[in-house]
């Protein structure tokens, strides 16, 4: 009785193939590198369409800025910046002319001052330094931003007792100009309706002109026999 030896075939280990591909520079290694590059590229493209990562980054940046602002406020660093910018003789009192001329300052400083006023508004007003009381009041009612052009010097702001929207929009020259610009402009829905109506009217006018210029046009005229209709018994 003869014995037959059967050789069992085993799969070559992947690590061995990778080492051989790297040593010889074969296409196997190149294809694997290309596949890794494609996967990484697809992952990067997918991250562009996921808004969660960008939203988390913005939230972390806002929290970091708020923490930094509170730290500078409590240490007195931000108060010293405000003193140097808006105080002249008395370092504990802001000059109105300096506020009118310089507030709110550079963009980064303005954001920090706004965060500081929001933080101080949650605390006791009586314990707030006078300089920050002035900054908070001017931030709310000063002649800057949407209230630019309103006179700040007086017993109360010019728009303090106005309750109707038209009065609020026309109490100063800059607001009046902005009100006129918005009142003359149409909202997007009305603008779309007007454009659609103009387009339909233009197409109808062109079709009418083409019909009049067509030499082969046919006109159907309805003729009524008035004599026959008059002699017919009623």
C-alpha positions in Angstrom: 0.0 0.0 0.0 1.5 3.3 -1.1 1.3 6.4 1.0 0.8 9.7 -0.7 2.0 12.9 0.9 -0.4 15.8 0.5 1.2 19.2 1.0 -1.3 21.6 2.7 -1.1 25.1 1.2 -0.9 27.9 3.7 -1.5 31.6 3.1 1.6 33.8 3.1 1.6 36.1 6.1 0.7 39.7 5.3 3.6 41.1 7.2 6.0 39.1 5.1 4.4 40.4 1.9 4.6 44.0 3.1 8.3 43.6 4.0 9.0 42.0 0.6 7.1 44.8 -1.2 9.0 47.5 0.7 12.4 45.8 -0.1 11.7 45.2 -3.8 9.5 48.3 -4.4 6.8 46.2 -6.0 3.3 47.4 -6.9 1.8 45.7 -3.8 3.3 48.3 -1.5 2.4 51.1 -3.8 -1.2 50.0 -4.0 -1.4 49.8 -0.3 0.1 53.2 0.2 -2.4 54.6 -2.4 -5.3 53.0 -0.6 -4.2 54.5 2.7 -3.9 57.9 1.0 -7.4 57.6 -0.5 -8.9 56.6 2.8 -7.2 59.6 4.5 -8.4 61.9 1.8 -12.0 60.7 2.1 -11.8 61.1 5.8 -10.7 64.7 5.4 -13.4 65.4 2.9 -16.0 64.0 5.2 -14.8 66.2 8.0 -15.6 69.3 5.8 -19.3 68.4 5.7 -19.6 67.6 9.4 -20.5 70.8 11.2 -20.1 69.3 14.6 -16.3 69.6 14.6 -16.3 73.3 13.6 -19.1 74.0 16.1 -17.1 72.4 18.9 -14.1 74.4 17.9 -16.0 77.6 18.0 -17.5 76.7 21.4 -14.1 75.9 22.8 -12.7 79.2 21.5 -15.6 81.1 23.0 -15.1 79.4 26.4 -11.4 80.1 26.3 -12.0 83.8 25.5 -14.5 84.1 28.3 -12.2 82.5 30.8 -9.3 84.7 29.7 -11.5 87.8 30.0 -12.7 87.0 33.5 -9.1 86.2 34.5 -7.9 89.6 33.2 -10.9 91.4 34.8 -10.3 89.9 38.2 -6.5 90.5 38.1 -7.1 94.2 37.2 -5.3 94.0 33.9 -8.4 94.8 31.8 -9.3 97.6 34.2 -5.9 99.2 33.6 -6.4 99.0 29.8 -9.7 100.9 30.2 -8.0 103.5 32.4 -5.3 104.2 29.9 -7.8 104.6 27.1 -10.7 106.5 28.6 -9.3 108.2 31.8 -7.2 111.4 31.8 -6.9 113.2 35.1 -8.9 111.0 37.4 -8.0 107.3 37.0 -11.3 106.2 38.5 -13.6 108.1 36.2 -14.0 107.9 32.4 -14.0 111.2 30.4 -17.1 111.6 28.3 -15.1 113.1 25.4 -12.7 110.1 25.5 -15.6 107.7 25.3 -17.2 109.6 22.5 -13.9 109.7 20.5 -12.5 106.2 21.2 -15.2 103.8 22.2 -15.4 100.8 21.5 -11.8 100.5 20.3 -10.1 97.7 18.4 -12.1 94.5 17.6 -10.4 92.2 20.1 -10.5 94.8 22.9 -14.2 95.5 22.1 -15.0 91.9 22.4 -13.2 91.6 25.7 -14.9 94.7 27.1 -18.3 93.4 26.0 -17.6 90.1 27.8 -16.5 92.0 30.8 -19.7 94.1 31.0 -21.8 90.9 30.6 -19.8 89.2 33.4 -20.1 92.3 35.7 -23.9 92.6 35.0 -24.3 89.3 36.9 -22.7 90.7 40.0 -23.8 93.3 42.5 -23.9 96.8 40.9 -22.9 98.5 44.1 -19.6 96.5 44.3 -18.7 97.3 40.7 -15.9 99.9 40.3 -17.2 103.2 39.1 -15.1 103.1 35.9 -16.9 99.8 34.9 -20.3 101.3 35.8 -19.6 104.1 33.3 -18.3 101.6 30.7 -21.4 99.4 31.1 -23.8 102.4 30.8 -22.0 103.8 27.7 -22.0 100.3 26.2 -25.8 100.2 26.5 -26.7 103.8 25.7 -23.6 105.3 24.1 -23.3 106.9 20.7 -21.7 103.9 18.9 -22.9 101.0 16.8 -26.6 101.1 16.1 -26.9 104.2 18.3 -24.3 106.2 16.3 -25.5 109.8 15.6 -27.6 110.1 18.8 -26.5 112.7 21.3 -25.2 111.1 24.5 -24.7 114.3 26.5 -27.9 115.1 28.3 -30.3 114.0 31.0 -31.4 110.9 29.1 -30.8 109.4 25.6 -32.8 110.9 22.8 -34.6 107.7 22.0 -35.3 106.8 25.7 -39.1 107.4 25.6 -39.8 106.3 22.0 -41.9 103.2 21.8 -43.0 103.0 18.2 -40.6 101.5 15.6 -40.8 104.4 13.2 -39.8 106.8 15.9 -36.9 104.6 16.8 -35.8 104.4 13.2 -36.1 108.1 12.5 -34.8 109.8 15.6 -31.3 110.4 14.1 -29.9 111.2 10.7 -28.0 107.9 10.2 -31.1 105.9 11.3 -33.3 108.0 9.1 -31.1 107.3 6.1 -31.1 103.6 6.9 -34.9 103.7 7.3 -35.4 105.3 3.9 -33.1 102.8 2.3 -35.0 99.8 3.8 -38.4 101.3 3.1 -37.6 101.7 -0.6 -36.3 98.2 -1.0 -38.6 95.3 -1.5 -38.4 92.1 0.5 -37.2 89.0 -1.3 -40.7 87.5 -1.7 -42.2 90.7 -3.1 -39.1 91.1 -5.4 -39.6 87.5 -6.7 -43.3 88.2 -7.4 -42.5 91.4 -9.3 -39.8 89.7 -11.4 -42.1 86.8 -12.2 -44.9 89.2 -13.3 -42.5 91.2 -15.4 -41.1 88.0 -17.1 -44.7 86.8 -17.9 -45.6 90.2 -19.3 -42.5 90.3 -21.4 -43.1 86.8 -22.8 -46.7 87.7 -23.7 -45.6 90.9 -25.4 -43.0 89.1 -27.5 -45.5 86.4 -28.5 -48.0 89.1 -29.6 -45.3 90.8 -31.7 -44.3 87.6 -33.3 -47.9 86.8 -34.2 -48.3 90.2 -35.8 -45.1 89.9 -37.9 -45.9 86.3 -39.1 -47.1 86.5 -42.7 -48.6 83.1 -42.6 -50.8 83.7 -39.6 -54.4 82.7 -39.7 -57.2 84.8 -38.2 -60.6 83.3 -37.5 -63.4 85.8 -37.7 -66.8 85.0 -36.4 -69.6 86.4 -38.6 -73.2 86.7 -37.4 -76.1 87.1 -39.8 -77.9 90.0 -38.1 -80.7 90.1 -40.6 -81.6 86.4 -40.1 -81.4 86.7 -36.4 -83.7 89.8 -36.5 -86.4 88.1 -38.7 -86.5 85.0 -36.6 -89.7 84.8 -34.3 -89.1 85.4 -30.7 
